[in-house]
């Protein structure tokens, strides 16, 4: 979901990193579901992407589904 929002806004991972202040490697790991973001990290990313509450909720549900798979 984050990746789709990033791409929809024509941001590279590096550009999102600069906008959010989050390391680009962290953004990569989050997009690949390799890590669960800390609340402050997640807040920085969704703020930079101007995500709606609905989009944020959907992404959090996706994270929970991925957690149950592992």
C-alpha positions in Angstrom: 0.0 0.0 0.0 2.8 2.4 0.8 4.6 1.6 -2.4 1.4 2.1 -4.5 0.9 5.5 -2.8 4.5 6.4 -3.4 4.4 5.4 -7.1 1.0 7.2 -7.5 2.6 10.4 -6.5 5.7 9.8 -8.7 8.1 9.6 -5.8 11.2 7.4 -5.8 12.2 5.8 -2.6 15.0 8.3 -2.3 12.6 11.3 -2.8 10.2 9.8 -0.2 13.2 9.4 2.1 14.0 13.1 1.7 10.4 14.2 2.3 9.9 12.0 5.3 13.3 11.9 6.9 13.2 8.1 6.9 16.2 6.1 5.7 15.6 4.8 2.1 16.6 1.3 3.2 13.9 1.4 5.9 11.4 2.4 3.2 12.5 -0.5 1.0 12.1 -3.0 3.9 8.7 -1.7 4.8 7.5 -1.9 1.1 8.8 -5.5 0.9 7.1 -6.4 4.2 10.5 -7.2 5.7 9.9 -5.0 8.8 7.1 -3.5 10.7 7.6 0.3 11.0 7.7 2.0 14.3 4.8 4.3 14.9 6.9 7.5 14.5 8.5 6.2 11.3 5.1 5.2 9.9 3.7 8.6 10.8 6.5 10.4 8.9 5.9 8.3 5.8 2.1 8.6 5.7 2.4 12.3 6.4 4.8 12.7 3.5 2.5 10.8 1.2 -0.6 12.6 2.4 -2.4 9.3 2.9 -6.0 9.4 4.0 -7.2 7.7 7.2 -8.9 5.1 5.0 -5.6 4.3 3.2 -3.8 4.1 6.5 -6.3 1.7 7.9 -6.1 -0.5 4.8 -2.3 -0.6 5.1 -2.4 -1.5 8.8 -4.8 -4.4 8.0 -2.4 -5.6 5.4 0.5 -5.5 7.9 -1.6 -7.5 10.4 -2.4 -10.1 7.7 1.3 -10.4 6.8 2.1 -10.8 10.5 -0.3 -13.7 10.8 1.3 -15.4 7.8 4.7 -15.4 9.5 
